[in-house]
């Protein structure tokens, strides 16, 4: 139980910019590589999991993921505009990583 509580506290302290960047990177990568990975027989991607879990089509899944990416960008932008305990040079590195992925 203590381990679960510690894990929850760690997630709660995670800056929005880090969480947003992770969402952008993961979802954009999965949307782009989904077809290729299916042909190679890789494990299920987030696209496959979402489609099965929600009974959604591939297009509906892409629409939902794009919405989540847009929302993640709002969090990233907010963290860059509002002063935080995280130094700006670190925020810029996280921002630039998300920029590279979301092309």
Secondary structure, DSSP 8 states (H G I E B T S, - for coil): -HHHHHHHHHHHHS-HHHHHHHHHHHHHHHHHHHHHHHHHT----HHHHHHHHHT--HHHHHHHHHHHHHHHHHHHHHHHHS--SS-HHHHHHHHHHHHHH--
